[in-house]
Amino acid sequence: MTAKFEAASAEDPIFETADPSEIIRHVEGKRVILRGMLGVRPTVFRVFLSDPEACLRDWNELQRVWTYMNAGDAQVCRPLACAAKAGILALADIPGTPLLELLYDSAPDKRAEWLKPAAHWLRTYTSPTETLAEVDTRQWIARAERGLEAQAFNRLRKLEQSILSETTRLAGAIARKDWRKAISHGDFHPNNLIAEKTRLTGIDCGGSLPAPIYKDMARFLMHMGRRGMIPSGKMWLGVDAEGLDAFADTFAMDEVERNVILPFFLGAEALMRAETRDLSKSRIRRAQDMSEALLEDLKAIGT
């Protein structure tokens, strides 16, 4: 890290004022996230250990989004500086609480109040780049199949084989149609939204690429569902039913989008992130409950 920051200082003198003090996250061989200061400003440093082009790509994307998400209740963290050759981004540190943590700490009857603001945040992010494109489900089915192969628990693998069958059935129903694509967050789960009063600020943005808009919705809902977090207390497809409606309404989905395409992505998302042996028994139990509910509702969807 010392060598990285010395290289960044040579590239841009502003990094001479950098003082990283805490490792937030380390993804071995890929990136390190640190908290510290840049001059007098609380800062998060994103250090790229591989893919040298990713640093500049993320910086450009953050600058693009910052132009229209720098005020109000739907924001992104402010990009501060970039040393692309050294592979370091400096971003404003955001006060507040990660949304999933806030939901756990909130009274049960208050949790669902955050579902529409979360949907509004995503809609704000994607709307400038939204376009229609021909449906292509192949990569999502392929990713679901790879996730199924990685599933460590036999009882979950059996359920997921049936989920894959139903998801593939839905893929056939939306073939030769169009769906909406946009530059999306890419890893849109509740803890990548920081809540402060009524404001939600997105973090871990920048690595965004064009994708069907429903993918990020499925990621958000499934992240909660497999942990047993159902803010409204009402479930459909293994996830929060009001949350699903919040995304469908905010994005003004038609019947095919709401009742076939979004369920397709929920099925794919359920399989793409396989449970591992280091998870607790309670977490595995909640994942099984979610998968059973998802499968039951997928079977009931007519095509």
C-alpha positions as CSV (number, residue, x, y, z in Angstrom):
1,M,0.0,0.0,0.0
2,T,2.9,2.4,0.8
3,A,4.3,1.9,-2.7
4,K,0.8,2.4,-4.2
5,F,0.3,5.7,-2.4
6,E,3.8,6.9,-3.3
7,A,3.0,6.2,-6.9
8,A,-0.3,8.0,-6.6
9,S,1.5,11.1,-5.1
10,A,3.9,11.2,-8.0
11,E,0.9,11.0,-10.4
12,D,-1.3,13.6,-8.6
13,P,0.1,15.8,-5.8
14,I,-3.2,15.8,-4.0
15,F,-2.4,12.2,-2.8
16,E,0.5,13.6,-0.8
17,T,-2.2,14.6,1.7
18,A,-3.6,11.1,1.8
19,D,-3.6,9.4,5.2
20,P,-5.3,5.9,5.0
21,S,-5.8,4.5,8.5
22,E,-8.3,1.6,8.4
23,I,-8.8,-1.4,6.1
24,I,-12.5,-1.8,5.4
25,R,-12.3,-4.6,3.0
26,H,-9.7,-6.7,1.2
27,V,-10.6,-8.9,-1.8
28,E,-7.4,-10.8,-2.3
29,G,-5.7,-10.1,-5.6
30,K,-8.4,-7.6,-6.7
31,R,-8.9,-4.6,-4.5
32,V,-8.5,-3.1,-1.0
33,I,-10.9,-0.5,0.4
34,L,-9.5,1.8,3.1
35,R,-10.8,4.6,5.2
36,G,-8.8,7.7,6.1
37,M,-8.3,11.3,5.2
38,L,-7.4,13.3,2.0
39,G,-6.3,16.6,3.4
40,V,-9.1,17.6,5.9
41,R,-11.8,15.5,4.1
42,P,-12.9,12.1,5.4
43,T,-12.2,9.7,2.5
44,V,-12.6,6.2,1.3
45,F,-9.7,5.0,-0.9
46,R,-10.4,2.2,-3.5
47,V,-7.1,0.6,-4.4
48,F,-7.1,-1.7,-7.5
49,L,-4.7,-4.6,-7.3
50,S,-5.5,-6.0,-10.8
51,D,-7.2,-4.8,-14.0
52,P,-5.4,-1.5,-14.4
53,E,-8.1,-0.1,-16.7
54,A,-10.8,-0.5,-14.0
55,C,-9.6,2.4,-12.0
56,L,-10.0,5.0,-14.8
57,R,-13.3,3.3,-15.9
58,D,-14.8,3.6,-12.4
59,W,-13.6,7.2,-12.1
60,N,-15.3,8.1,-15.4
61,E,-18.5,6.4,-14.4
62,L,-18.6,8.1,-11.0
63,Q,-18.0,11.5,-12.6
64,R,-20.9,10.8,-15.0
65,V,-23.3,9.9,-12.3
66,W,-22.2,12.6,-9.9
67,T,-23.5,15.2,-12.4
68,Y,-27.1,14.3,-11.7
69,M,-26.9,12.5,-8.3
70,N,-25.2,15.1,-6.1
71,A,-28.1,16.4,-4.2
72,G,-31.5,15.4,-2.8
73,D,-32.5,12.0,-1.3
74,A,-30.8,9.9,-4.1
75,Q,-27.1,10.5,-4.3
76,V,-23.8,8.8,-5.0
77,C,-20.6,9.4,-3.1
78,R,-18.6,12.3,-4.4
79,P,-15.5,11.4,-6.5
80,L,-12.5,13.3,-5.2
81,A,-9.4,12.2,-7.0
82,C,-8.0,9.6,-9.3
83,A,-4.5,8.3,-9.8
84,A,-5.3,5.9,-12.6
85,K,-1.7,4.6,-13.2
86,A,-1.3,3.8,-9.5
87,G,-4.8,2.4,-9.4
88,I,-6.3,4.5,-6.6
89,L,-9.6,6.3,-6.4
90,A,-10.4,8.7,-3.6
91,L,-14.1,9.1,-2.7
92,A,-15.9,11.1,-0.1
93,D,-16.7,9.1,3.1
94,I,-20.4,9.1,3.6
95,P,-22.0,9.5,7.1
96,G,-24.9,7.2,7.9
97,T,-25.9,3.6,8.3
98,P,-25.8,0.8,5.6
99,L,-29.4,0.1,4.8
100,L,-29.6,-3.6,5.7
101,E,-28.0,-2.8,9.1
102,L,-30.6,0.0,9.6
103,L,-33.4,-2.4,8.7
104,Y,-32.3,-4.9,11.3
105,D,-32.1,-2.1,13.9
106,S,-35.5,-0.6,13.0
107,A,-38.9,-1.5,14.5
108,P,-40.5,-4.2,12.2
109,D,-43.4,-1.8,11.3
110,K,-40.9,0.8,10.1
111,R,-38.8,-1.3,7.8
112,A,-41.0,-1.3,4.7
113,E,-40.7,2.5,4.6
114,W,-37.3,2.2,2.9
115,L,-38.5,0.0,0.0
116,K,-39.8,2.8,-2.2
117,P,-36.8,5.1,-1.6
118,A,-34.4,2.3,-2.5
119,A,-36.4,1.7,-5.8
120,H,-36.3,5.5,-6.4
121,W,-32.5,5.5,-6.0
122,L,-32.0,2.8,-8.6
123,R,-34.5,4.5,-11.0
124,T,-32.6,7.8,-10.6
125,Y,-29.3,6.0,-11.4
126,T,-30.5,4.1,-14.5
127,S,-33.0,6.5,-16.1
128,P,-30.5,8.6,-18.2
129,T,-29.1,5.5,-20.0
130,E,-32.3,3.4,-20.3
131,T,-32.9,1.8,-23.7
132,L,-34.8,-1.1,-25.3
133,A,-32.8,-4.2,-26.4
134,E,-33.6,-7.6,-27.6
135,V,-34.0,-10.2,-24.9
136,D,-31.0,-12.5,-24.5
137,T,-31.3,-14.8,-21.5
138,R,-28.3,-17.1,-22.3
139,Q,-25.6,-15.5,-20.1
140,W,-28.0,-15.4,-17.2
141,I,-28.9,-19.0,-17.5
142,A,-25.2,-19.9,-17.9
143,R,-24.3,-18.0,-14.7
144,A,-27.2,-19.7,-12.9
145,E,-25.9,-23.1,-14.0
146,R,-22.4,-22.2,-12.8
147,G,-23.8,-21.2,-9.4
148,L,-25.7,-24.4,-9.1
149,E,-22.5,-26.4,-9.8
150,A,-20.8,-24.5,-6.9
151,Q,-23.7,-25.1,-4.4
152,A,-22.1,-26.8,-1.4
153,F,-25.3,-28.2,0.2
154,N,-27.1,-31.2,-1.3
155,R,-30.5,-30.1,0.1
156,L,-30.2,-26.7,-1.5
157,R,-28.8,-28.1,-4.8
158,K,-31.9,-30.3,-5.2
159,L,-34.2,-27.3,-4.7
160,E,-32.0,-25.2,-7.0
161,Q,-32.2,-27.7,-9.8
162,S,-35.9,-27.2,-9.8
163,I,-35.5,-23.5,-9.7
164,L,-33.3,-23.6,-12.7
165,S,-35.9,-25.6,-14.6
166,E,-38.6,-23.0,-13.8
167,T,-36.2,-20.1,-14.6
168,T,-35.4,-21.7,-18.0
169,R,-39.1,-22.1,-18.6
170,L,-39.6,-18.4,-18.1
171,A,-36.7,-17.6,-20.4
172,G,-38.5,-19.4,-23.2
173,A,-41.6,-17.3,-22.5
174,I,-39.7,-14.0,-23.0
175,A,-37.7,-15.0,-26.0
176,R,-38.1,-12.8,-29.1
177,K,-39.2,-9.9,-27.0
178,D,-37.5,-6.7,-25.8
179,W,-36.5,-5.7,-22.3
180,R,-35.0,-2.5,-20.8
181,K,-31.3,-2.1,-20.4
182,A,-29.3,0.6,-18.7
183,I,-26.0,1.3,-17.0
184,S,-26.8,0.0,-13.6
185,H,-25.0,-0.2,-10.2
186,G,-23.9,-3.7,-10.8
187,D,-23.8,-4.8,-7.1
188,F,-27.0,-3.3,-5.8
189,H,-27.6,-4.7,-2.4
190,P,-29.0,-2.9,0.7
191,N,-25.6,-2.4,2.4
192,N,-24.4,-0.5,-0.7
193,L,-26.9,2.2,0.2
194,I,-26.0,4.4,3.1
195,A,-29.0,5.9,4.9
196,E,-28.9,9.3,6.6
197,K,-32.3,10.8,7.6
198,T,-34.2,10.6,4.3
199,R,-31.2,10.4,2.1
200,L,-29.8,7.3,0.4
201,T,-26.3,7.5,-1.0
202,G,-25.0,4.7,-3.2
203,I,-21.5,3.4,-2.6
204,D,-19.3,0.8,-4.5
205,C,-20.6,2.4,-7.7
206,G,-18.4,2.9,-10.8
207,G,-17.9,-0.6,-12.1
208,S,-21.2,-0.3,-13.9
209,L,-21.9,-1.8,-17.3
210,P,-25.1,-1.9,-19.4
211,A,-27.4,-4.7,-18.2
212,P,-31.1,-5.4,-18.0
213,I,-32.6,-3.1,-15.4
214,Y,-34.2,-6.1,-13.6
215,K,-30.8,-7.6,-12.6
216,D,-30.1,-5.0,-9.9
217,M,-33.6,-5.2,-8.5
218,A,-33.3,-9.0,-8.2
219,R,-29.9,-8.6,-6.5
220,F,-31.4,-6.1,-3.9
221,L,-34.5,-8.2,-3.1
222,M,-32.7,-11.6,-3.1
223,H,-29.9,-10.3,-0.8
224,M,-32.6,-9.6,1.8
225,G,-34.7,-12.7,1.1
226,R,-31.9,-15.2,1.5
227,R,-31.2,-13.6,4.9
228,G,-34.8,-13.8,6.0
229,M,-35.3,-10.0,5.8
230,I,-38.9,-9.4,4.6
231,P,-39.5,-5.7,5.7
232,S,-43.2,-5.7,4.9
233,G,-43.9,-9.2,6.3
234,K,-45.4,-10.2,2.9
235,M,-43.5,-12.6,0.6
236,W,-43.7,-13.5,-3.0
237,L,-41.1,-15.4,-4.9
238,G,-39.0,-15.7,-1.7
239,V,-38.5,-12.0,-1.4
240,D,-40.4,-9.0,0.0
241,A,-43.7,-8.6,-2.0
242,E,-44.0,-4.9,-1.3
243,G,-40.4,-4.4,-2.3
244,L,-41.0,-6.2,-5.6
245,D,-44.1,-3.9,-6.1
246,A,-42.0,-0.8,-5.3
247,F,-39.5,-1.6,-8.1
248,A,-42.3,-2.5,-10.5
249,D,-44.3,0.6,-9.8
250,T,-41.3,3.0,-9.7
251,F,-40.0,1.6,-13.1
252,A,-43.6,1.6,-14.5
253,M,-43.3,-2.1,-15.6
254,D,-45.8,-3.7,-17.8
255,E,-47.3,-7.1,-17.0
256,V,-44.6,-9.1,-18.8
257,E,-41.8,-7.2,-17.0
258,R,-43.5,-7.5,-13.6
259,N,-44.8,-11.1,-13.8
260,V,-42.3,-12.9,-16.1
261,I,-39.0,-11.0,-16.6
262,L,-38.4,-9.9,-13.0
263,P,-39.3,-13.4,-11.7
264,F,-36.8,-14.8,-14.2
265,F,-34.1,-12.6,-12.8
266,L,-35.0,-13.5,-9.2
267,G,-34.7,-17.2,-10.2
268,A,-31.3,-16.6,-11.8
269,E,-30.0,-14.4,-8.9
270,A,-31.0,-17.1,-6.4
271,L,-28.6,-19.5,-8.1
272,M,-25.8,-17.2,-9.1
273,R,-24.6,-16.7,-5.5
274,A,-24.2,-20.2,-4.0
275,E,-24.0,-20.7,-0.2
276,T,-20.7,-21.8,1.2
277,R,-19.6,-24.1,4.0
278,D,-18.5,-21.2,6.2
279,L,-22.0,-19.8,6.6
280,S,-24.0,-20.4,9.8
281,K,-26.7,-23.1,10.1
282,S,-29.3,-20.4,10.6
283,R,-28.2,-18.6,7.4
284,I,-28.4,-21.9,5.5
285,R,-31.9,-22.5,6.9
286,R,-33.1,-19.1,5.8
287,A,-31.7,-19.7,2.4
288,Q,-33.6,-23.0,2.2
289,D,-36.8,-21.3,3.3
290,M,-36.3,-18.6,0.6
291,S,-35.6,-21.2,-2.1
292,E,-38.7,-23.2,-1.2
293,A,-40.9,-20.2,-1.3
294,L,-39.3,-19.0,-4.6
295,L,-39.8,-22.4,-6.3
296,E,-43.5,-22.6,-5.2
297,D,-44.3,-19.2,-6.7
298,L,-42.3,-19.8,-9.8
299,K,-44.3,-22.9,-10.6
300,A,-47.5,-20.9,-10.3
301,I,-46.5,-18.3,-12.9
302,G,-48.2,-19.0,-16.2
303,T,-46.5,-18.4,-19.5
